[in-house]
């Protein structure tokens, strides 16, 4: 019996979702650390992604520092829409 894993589009999608979720939360992952050590290109992409997250976080904090989000704005954000003040 062959011992290989089938890689399909759903598996790749789930993996990418896990990476973005981890970076989005700002949480590190041992699995991502190991993968970064083994693959230099992945490590560079991950570093760029984390830098982009920090830049976005800094921009949003400066943009909305004086703005309180209303319930309507929060619902719009959860739906993937822009709030009124942007």
SULFEN-V118964 format. One record per backbone hydrogen bond with DSSP energy under -1.0 kcal/mol. CO is the residue of the C=O (numbers start at 1). NH is the residue of the N-H. Records with the same first field share a line. If there is no record, write none. Layout:
CO: NH ; NH
This chain:
8: 12
9: 13
10: 14
11: 15
12: 16
13: 17
14: 18
15: 19
16: 20
17: 21
18: 22
19: 23
20: 24
21: 25
22: 27
29: 33
30: 34
31: 35
32: 36
33: 37
34: 38
35: 39
39: 43
40: 44
41: 45
42: 46
43: 47
44: 48
45: 49
46: 50
47: 51
48: 52
49: 53
50: 54
51: 55
52: 56
53: 57
54: 58
55: 59
56: 60
57: 61
58: 62
59: 63
60: 64
70: 74
71: 75
72: 76
73: 77
74: 78
75: 79
76: 81
77: 80
83: 86
